Amino acid sequence: MHHLVKMSVGGLVQGVGFRYFVQSTANNYGLKGYVKNLYSGDVEIEAEGEDVVLKQFIEEVKIGPRFAHVKSFFIDYRNFEGKYTNFEVRY
């Protein structure tokens, strides 16, 4: 089964390579969607793919790259829409 997940990640997640870590991890799992910094200091992620793969991706995002420190994590599961063709960093 496929889903779309929308996540908001807070903590020390900007200026530490977090978006590129998320993009690389998503590409490794074959997920589609985007990651972008928010003005609030959080990072927004929208990813779609197989449930099993999404679960693994989410666990890696919760840890983040070496210099990140994830303090808060919100996730919203939605119906799969198939609206993305790749996984990109948005600005």
N, CA, C and O atoms as CSV, one atom per row, in Angstrom:
chain,resi,resn,atom,element,x,y,z
A,1,MET,N,N,0.841,-1.192,0.000
A,1,MET,CA,C,0.000,0.000,0.000
A,1,MET,C,C,0.881,1.249,0.000
A,1,MET,O,O,1.952,1.263,0.605
A,2,HIS,N,N,0.425,2.277,-0.673
A,2,HIS,CA,C,1.170,3.523,-0.761
A,2,HIS,C,C,0.457,4.636,0.013
A,2,HIS,O,O,-0.771,4.674,0.089
A,3,HIS,N,N,1.254,5.534,0.580
A,3,HIS,CA,C,0.717,6.704,1.269
A,3,HIS,C,C,1.553,7.928,0.952
A,3,HIS,O,O,2.645,7.835,0.390
A,4,LEU,N,N,1.014,9.072,1.326
A,4,LEU,CA,C,1.729,10.331,1.304
A,4,LEU,C,C,1.848,10.761,2.760
A,4,LEU,O,O,0.867,10.718,3.503
A,5,VAL,N,N,3.032,11.170,3.169
A,5,VAL,CA,C,3.203,11.673,4.530
A,5,VAL,C,C,3.691,13.113,4.463
A,5,VAL,O,O,4.533,13.469,3.639
A,6,LYS,N,N,3.145,13.922,5.344
A,6,LYS,CA,C,3.598,15.304,5.481
A,6,LYS,C,C,4.184,15.419,6.882
A,6,LYS,O,O,3.525,15.090,7.868
A,7,MET,N,N,5.430,15.889,6.962
A,7,MET,CA,C,6.128,15.960,8.246
A,7,MET,C,C,6.634,17.359,8.508
A,7,MET,O,O,6.965,18.106,7.587
A,8,SER,N,N,6.687,17.697,9.772
A,8,SER,CA,C,7.314,18.930,10.224
A,8,SER,C,C,8.333,18.525,11.279
A,8,SER,O,O,7.998,17.870,12.267
A,9,VAL,N,N,9.579,18.921,11.058
A,9,VAL,CA,C,10.661,18.523,11.953
A,9,VAL,C,C,11.250,19.784,12.572
A,9,VAL,O,O,11.609,20.724,11.862
A,10,GLY,N,N,11.347,19.800,13.903
A,10,GLY,CA,C,11.878,20.967,14.611
A,10,GLY,C,C,13.141,20.637,15.383
A,10,GLY,O,O,13.468,19.468,15.590
A,11,GLY,N,N,13.843,21.667,15.804
A,11,GLY,CA,C,15.092,21.507,16.544
A,11,GLY,C,C,16.210,22.177,15.768
A,11,GLY,O,O,15.986,23.161,15.064
A,12,LEU,N,N,17.409,21.642,15.899
A,12,LEU,CA,C,18.544,22.155,15.124
A,12,LEU,C,C,18.541,21.421,13.786
A,12,LEU,O,O,19.252,20.432,13.604
A,13,VAL,N,N,17.731,21.921,12.857
A,13,VAL,CA,C,17.532,21.232,11.584
A,13,VAL,C,C,17.785,22.142,10.371
A,13,VAL,O,O,17.581,21.727,9.230
A,14,GLN,N,N,18.223,23.365,10.618
A,14,GLN,CA,C,18.574,24.257,9.515
A,14,GLN,C,C,20.041,24.629,9.654
A,14,GLN,O,O,20.530,24.879,10.756
A,15,GLY,N,N,20.738,24.661,8.523
A,15,GLY,CA,C,22.154,25.006,8.529
A,15,GLY,C,C,23.069,23.849,8.885
A,15,GLY,O,O,24.251,24.052,9.163
A,16,VAL,N,N,22.528,22.627,8.879
A,16,VAL,CA,C,23.327,21.448,9.247
A,16,VAL,C,C,23.263,20.359,8.171
A,16,VAL,O,O,23.612,19.207,8.428
A,17,GLY,N,N,22.816,20.728,6.968
A,17,GLY,CA,C,22.724,19.757,5.875
A,17,GLY,C,C,21.517,18.845,5.957
A,17,GLY,O,O,21.485,17.792,5.321
A,18,PHE,N,N,20.526,19.244,6.735
A,18,PHE,CA,C,19.359,18.392,6.962
A,18,PHE,C,C,18.568,18.130,5.680
A,18,PHE,O,O,18.179,16.992,5.415
A,19,ARG,N,N,18.326,19.184,4.878
A,19,ARG,CA,C,17.532,19.000,3.661
A,19,ARG,C,C,18.219,18.041,2.692
A,19,ARG,O,O,17.563,17.215,2.058
A,20,TYR,N,N,19.525,18.153,2.581
A,20,TYR,CA,C,20.249,17.288,1.637
A,20,TYR,C,C,20.321,15.861,2.156
A,20,TYR,O,O,20.313,14.911,1.373
A,21,PHE,N,N,20.393,15.706,3.476
A,21,PHE,CA,C,20.320,14.384,4.092
A,21,PHE,C,C,18.965,13.743,3.776
A,21,PHE,O,O,18.898,12.572,3.403
A,22,VAL,N,N,17.891,14.517,3.927
A,22,VAL,CA,C,16.539,14.015,3.661
A,22,VAL,C,C,16.396,13.642,2.188
A,22,VAL,O,O,15.846,12.590,1.862
A,23,GLN,N,N,16.891,14.502,1.300
A,23,GLN,CA,C,16.810,14.224,-0.140
A,23,GLN,C,C,17.565,12.950,-0.493
A,23,GLN,O,O,17.051,12.106,-1.226
A,24,SER,N,N,18.767,12.810,0.017
A,24,SER,CA,C,19.586,11.624,-0.256
A,24,SER,C,C,18.912,10.359,0.269
A,24,SER,O,O,18.876,9.337,-0.417
A,25,THR,N,N,18.379,10.433,1.488
A,25,THR,CA,C,17.710,9.287,2.096
A,25,THR,C,C,16.463,8.915,1.290
A,25,THR,O,O,16.216,7.737,1.032
A,26,ALA,N,N,15.687,9.910,0.897
A,26,ALA,CA,C,14.481,9.667,0.100
A,26,ALA,C,C,14.837,9.020,-1.232
A,26,ALA,O,O,14.165,8.089,-1.676
A,27,ASN,N,N,15.890,9.513,-1.864
A,27,ASN,CA,C,16.311,8.933,-3.143
A,27,ASN,C,C,16.774,7.496,-2.973
A,27,ASN,O,O,16.518,6.658,-3.837
A,28,ASN,N,N,17.454,7.201,-1.866
A,28,ASN,CA,C,17.887,5.828,-1.588
A,28,ASN,C,C,16.696,4.886,-1.468
A,28,ASN,O,O,16.787,3.716,-1.840
A,29,TYR,N,N,15.588,5.386,-0.955
A,29,TYR,CA,C,14.383,4.575,-0.780
A,29,TYR,C,C,13.436,4.655,-1.972
A,29,TYR,O,O,12.408,3.978,-1.989
A,30,GLY,N,N,13.763,5.465,-2.959
A,30,GLY,CA,C,12.905,5.595,-4.128
A,30,GLY,C,C,11.630,6.376,-3.871
A,30,GLY,O,O,10.623,6.173,-4.550
A,31,LEU,N,N,11.671,7.270,-2.889
A,31,LEU,CA,C,10.496,8.078,-2.556
A,31,LEU,C,C,10.445,9.334,-3.411
A,31,LEU,O,O,11.463,9.779,-3.941
A,32,LYS,N,N,9.262,9.896,-3.540
A,32,LYS,CA,C,9.041,11.121,-4.305
A,32,LYS,C,C,8.474,12.187,-3.365
A,32,LYS,O,O,7.770,11.869,-2.406
A,33,GLY,N,N,8.790,13.466,-3.651
A,33,GLY,CA,C,8.249,14.548,-2.827
A,33,GLY,C,C,9.216,15.706,-2.743
A,33,GLY,O,O,9.927,16.008,-3.702
A,34,TYR,N,N,9.240,16.360,-1.576
A,34,TYR,CA,C,10.126,17.512,-1.400
A,34,TYR,C,C,10.473,17.726,0.069
A,34,TYR,O,O,9.840,17.167,0.964
A,35,VAL,N,N,11.487,18.544,0.292
A,35,VAL,CA,C,11.875,19.002,1.621
A,35,VAL,C,C,12.185,20.481,1.497
A,35,VAL,O,O,12.781,20.909,0.509
A,36,LYS,N,N,11.782,21.276,2.498
A,36,LYS,CA,C,12.107,22.702,2.465
A,36,LYS,C,C,12.172,23.267,3.872
A,36,LYS,O,O,11.518,22.771,4.789
A,37,ASN,N,N,12.978,24.324,4.028
A,37,ASN,CA,C,13.057,25.052,5.285
A,37,ASN,C,C,11.838,25.949,5.417
A,37,ASN,O,O,11.350,26.503,4.431
A,38,LEU,N,N,11.351,26.087,6.644
A,38,LEU,CA,C,10.263,27.005,6.928
A,38,LEU,C,C,10.816,28.204,7.698
A,38,LEU,O,O,11.846,28.097,8.363
A,39,TYR,N,N,10.139,29.330,7.606
A,39,TYR,CA,C,10.592,30.537,8.320
A,39,TYR,C,C,10.620,30.335,9.831
A,39,TYR,O,O,11.363,31.020,10.534
A,40,SER,N,N,9.823,29.409,10.329
A,40,SER,CA,C,9.760,29.128,11.768
A,40,SER,C,C,11.035,28.470,12.292
A,40,SER,O,O,11.250,28.394,13.501
A,41,GLY,N,N,11.888,27.990,11.364
A,41,GLY,CA,C,13.087,27.254,11.771
A,41,GLY,C,C,12.920,25.751,11.634
A,41,GLY,O,O,13.886,24.998,11.761
A,42,ASP,N,N,11.692,25.313,11.375
A,42,ASP,CA,C,11.425,23.893,11.168
A,42,ASP,C,C,11.710,23.521,9.712
A,42,ASP,O,O,11.968,24.383,8.872
A,43,VAL,N,N,11.657,22.235,9.442
A,43,VAL,CA,C,11.800,21.724,8.086
A,43,VAL,C,C,10.523,20.966,7.753
A,43,VAL,O,O,10.030,20.178,8.560
A,44,GLU,N,N,9.990,21.210,6.554
A,44,GLU,CA,C,8.786,20.537,6.083
A,44,GLU,C,C,9.175,19.483,5.052
A,44,GLU,O,O,9.995,19.730,4.168
A,45,ILE,N,N,8.573,18.311,5.184
A,45,ILE,CA,C,8.851,17.213,4.254
A,45,ILE,C,C,7.516,16.641,3.793
A,45,ILE,O,O,6.609,16.414,4.594
A,46,GLU,N,N,7.415,16.418,2.509
A,46,GLU,CA,C,6.274,15.684,1.978
A,46,GLU,C,C,6.866,14.565,1.134
A,46,GLU,O,O,7.648,14.816,0.217
A,47,ALA,N,N,6.490,13.332,1.448
A,47,ALA,CA,C,7.050,12.181,0.739
A,47,ALA,C,C,5.953,11.169,0.483
A,47,ALA,O,O,5.055,10.971,1.302
A,48,GLU,N,N,6.049,10.528,-0.682
A,48,GLU,CA,C,5.080,9.480,-0.977
A,48,GLU,C,C,5.787,8.244,-1.506
A,48,GLU,O,O,6.791,8.323,-2.214
A,49,GLY,N,N,5.222,7.091,-1.132
A,49,GLY,CA,C,5.789,5.826,-1.541
A,49,GLY,C,C,5.144,4.690,-0.775
A,49,GLY,O,O,4.106,4.858,-0.135
A,50,GLU,N,N,5.783,3.520,-0.853
A,50,GLU,CA,C,5.268,2.329,-0.168
A,50,GLU,C,C,5.372,2.490,1.341
A,50,GLU,O,O,6.337,3.062,1.849
A,51,ASP,N,N,4.368,1.981,2.057
A,51,ASP,CA,C,4.307,2.123,3.508
A,51,ASP,C,C,5.555,1.600,4.217
A,51,ASP,O,O,6.081,2.256,5.115
A,52,VAL,N,N,6.027,0.426,3.817
A,52,VAL,CA,C,7.197,-0.184,4.468
A,52,VAL,C,C,8.420,0.719,4.320
A,52,VAL,O,O,9.181,0.907,5.269
A,53,VAL,N,N,8.600,1.270,3.129
A,53,VAL,CA,C,9.738,2.142,2.846
A,53,VAL,C,C,9.582,3.470,3.572
A,53,VAL,O,O,10.554,4.000,4.109
A,54,LEU,N,N,8.368,4.012,3.592
A,54,LEU,CA,C,8.120,5.270,4.305
A,54,LEU,C,C,8.460,5.138,5.785
A,54,LEU,O,O,9.023,6.056,6.382
A,55,LYS,N,N,8.122,4.006,6.368
A,55,LYS,CA,C,8.394,3.789,7.798
A,55,LYS,C,C,9.904,3.851,8.066
A,55,LYS,O,O,10.337,4.478,9.034
A,56,GLN,N,N,10.698,3.207,7.218
A,56,GLN,CA,C,12.151,3.236,7.375
A,56,GLN,C,C,12.691,4.650,7.179
A,56,GLN,O,O,13.559,5.097,7.929
A,57,PHE,N,N,12.176,5.350,6.171
A,57,PHE,CA,C,12.573,6.726,5.888
A,57,PHE,C,C,12.294,7.622,7.092
A,57,PHE,O,O,13.149,8.411,7.494
A,58,ILE,N,N,11.101,7.501,7.664
A,58,ILE,CA,C,10.707,8.316,8.818
A,58,ILE,C,C,11.662,8.097,9.985
A,58,ILE,O,O,12.057,9.052,10.653
A,59,GLU,N,N,12.034,6.845,10.233
A,59,GLU,CA,C,12.960,6.557,11.333
A,59,GLU,C,C,14.311,7.226,11.117
A,59,GLU,O,O,14.912,7.713,12.074
A,60,GLU,N,N,14.801,7.261,9.886
A,60,GLU,CA,C,16.077,7.917,9.599
A,60,GLU,C,C,15.973,9.431,9.731
A,60,GLU,O,O,16.898,10.082,10.217
A,61,VAL,N,N,14.845,9.989,9.297
A,61,VAL,CA,C,14.637,11.435,9.398
A,61,VAL,C,C,14.595,11.866,10.867
A,61,VAL,O,O,15.093,12.936,11.216
A,62,LYS,N,N,14.005,11.038,11.722
A,62,LYS,CA,C,13.937,11.360,13.158
A,62,LYS,C,C,15.330,11.487,13.766
A,62,LYS,O,O,15.519,12.234,14.726
A,63,ILE,N,N,16.300,10.771,13.222
A,63,ILE,CA,C,17.681,10.836,13.707
A,63,ILE,C,C,18.405,12.009,13.046
A,63,ILE,O,O,19.084,12.786,13.718
A,64,GLY,N,N,18.257,12.130,11.727
A,64,GLY,CA,C,18.869,13.232,10.997
A,64,GLY,C,C,20.353,13.030,10.761
A,64,GLY,O,O,20.922,12.014,11.159
A,65,PRO,N,N,20.985,14.015,10.102
A,65,PRO,CA,C,22.424,13.934,9.850
A,65,PRO,C,C,23.218,14.206,11.125
A,65,PRO,O,O,22.649,14.551,12.161
A,66,ARG,N,N,24.501,14.053,11.040
A,66,ARG,CA,C,25.415,14.108,12.179
A,66,ARG,C,C,25.249,15.331,13.091
A,66,ARG,O,O,25.224,15.182,14.312
A,67,PHE,N,N,25.137,16.530,12.521
A,67,PHE,CA,C,25.121,17.737,13.344
A,67,PHE,C,C,23.721,18.256,13.663
A,67,PHE,O,O,23.570,19.292,14.311
A,68,ALA,N,N,22.720,17.548,13.215
A,68,ALA,CA,C,21.335,17.946,13.500
A,68,ALA,C,C,20.929,17.452,14.884
A,68,ALA,O,O,21.511,16.515,15.430
A,69,HIS,N,N,19.923,18.104,15.428
A,69,HIS,CA,C,19.343,17.661,16.701
A,69,HIS,C,C,17.830,17.825,16.596
A,69,HIS,O,O,17.303,18.924,16.766
A,70,VAL,N,N,17.141,16.728,16.316
A,70,VAL,CA,C,15.689,16.761,16.160
A,70,VAL,C,C,15.042,16.794,17.541
A,70,VAL,O,O,15.255,15.901,18.362
A,71,LYS,N,N,14.244,17.843,17.787
A,71,LYS,CA,C,13.555,17.987,19.076
A,71,LYS,C,C,12.063,17.694,18.964
A,71,LYS,O,O,11.453,17.179,19.901
A,72,SER,N,N,11.483,18.024,17.817
A,72,SER,CA,C,10.046,17.784,17.640
A,72,SER,C,C,9.803,17.166,16.269
A,72,SER,O,O,10.546,17.392,15.314
A,73,PHE,N,N,8.746,16.386,16.211
A,73,PHE,CA,C,8.454,15.651,14.986
A,73,PHE,C,C,6.949,15.461,14.893
A,73,PHE,O,O,6.340,14.837,15.762
A,74,PHE,N,N,6.355,15.996,13.842
A,74,PHE,CA,C,4.920,15.833,13.614
A,74,PHE,C,C,4.734,15.174,12.257
A,74,PHE,O,O,5.384,15.544,11.280
A,75,ILE,N,N,3.848,14.204,12.210
A,75,ILE,CA,C,3.617,13.499,10.944
A,75,ILE,C,C,2.120,13.336,10.704
A,75,ILE,O,O,1.350,13.040,11.618
A,76,ASP,N,N,1.737,13.537,9.462
A,76,ASP,CA,C,0.344,13.410,9.048
A,76,ASP,C,C,0.294,12.453,7.859
A,76,ASP,O,O,0.867,12.729,6.805
A,77,TYR,N,N,-0.392,11.330,8.037
A,77,TYR,CA,C,-0.545,10.357,6.949
A,77,TYR,C,C,-1.741,10.748,6.097
A,77,TYR,O,O,-2.819,11.052,6.609
A,78,ARG,N,N,-1.530,10.734,4.784
A,78,ARG,CA,C,-2.598,11.108,3.849
A,78,ARG,C,C,-2.696,10.057,2.750
A,78,ARG,O,O,-1.840,9.179,2.637
A,79,ASN,N,N,-3.737,10.155,1.950
A,79,ASN,CA,C,-3.905,9.233,0.826
A,79,ASN,C,C,-2.857,9.506,-0.241
A,79,ASN,O,O,-2.509,10.657,-0.509
A,80,PHE,N,N,-2.365,8.448,-0.840
A,80,PHE,CA,C,-1.385,8.550,-1.925
A,80,PHE,C,C,-1.997,9.306,-3.090
A,80,PHE,O,O,-3.122,9.021,-3.500
A,81,GLU,N,N,-1.254,10.272,-3.626
A,81,GLU,CA,C,-1.766,11.068,-4.738
A,81,GLU,C,C,-0.964,10.869,-6.023
A,81,GLU,O,O,-1.479,11.133,-7.110
A,82,GLY,N,N,0.283,10.410,-5.924
A,82,GLY,CA,C,1.116,10.217,-7.099
A,82,GLY,C,C,1.427,11.516,-7.823
A,82,GLY,O,O,1.544,11.539,-9.049
A,83,LYS,N,N,1.561,12.610,-7.053
A,83,LYS,CA,C,1.733,13.921,-7.684
A,83,LYS,C,C,3.185,14.345,-7.881
A,83,LYS,O,O,3.438,15.418,-8.429
A,84,TYR,N,N,4.140,13.531,-7.450
A,84,TYR,CA,C,5.552,13.892,-7.589
A,84,TYR,C,C,6.269,12.950,-8.548
A,84,TYR,O,O,5.917,11.776,-8.664
A,85,THR,N,N,7.284,13.482,-9.237
A,85,THR,CA,C,8.064,12.659,-10.155
A,85,THR,C,C,9.461,12.408,-9.626
A,85,THR,O,O,10.161,11.525,-10.120
A,86,ASN,N,N,9.880,13.180,-8.619
A,86,ASN,CA,C,11.199,13.001,-8.016
A,86,ASN,C,C,11.155,13.530,-6.594
A,86,ASN,O,O,10.089,13.890,-6.095
A,87,PHE,N,N,12.325,13.579,-5.930
A,87,PHE,CA,C,12.397,14.158,-4.584
A,87,PHE,C,C,13.339,15.345,-4.672
A,87,PHE,O,O,14.506,15.194,-5.034
A,88,GLU,N,N,12.834,16.524,-4.339
A,88,GLU,CA,C,13.618,17.737,-4.519
A,88,GLU,C,C,13.729,18.577,-3.255
A,88,GLU,O,O,12.894,18.501,-2.353
A,89,VAL,N,N,14.786,19.380,-3.219
A,89,VAL,CA,C,14.937,20.391,-2.180
A,89,VAL,C,C,14.282,21.656,-2.726
A,89,VAL,O,O,14.634,22.139,-3.802
A,90,ARG,N,N,13.327,22.182,-1.967
A,90,ARG,CA,C,12.664,23.416,-2.379
A,90,ARG,C,C,13.174,24.578,-1.545
A,90,ARG,O,O,13.594,24.408,-0.401
A,91,TYR,N,N,13.127,25.763,-2.142
A,91,TYR,CA,C,13.611,26.973,-1.461
A,91,TYR,C,C,12.492,27.982,-1.309
A,91,TYR,O,O,12.706,29.063,-0.760
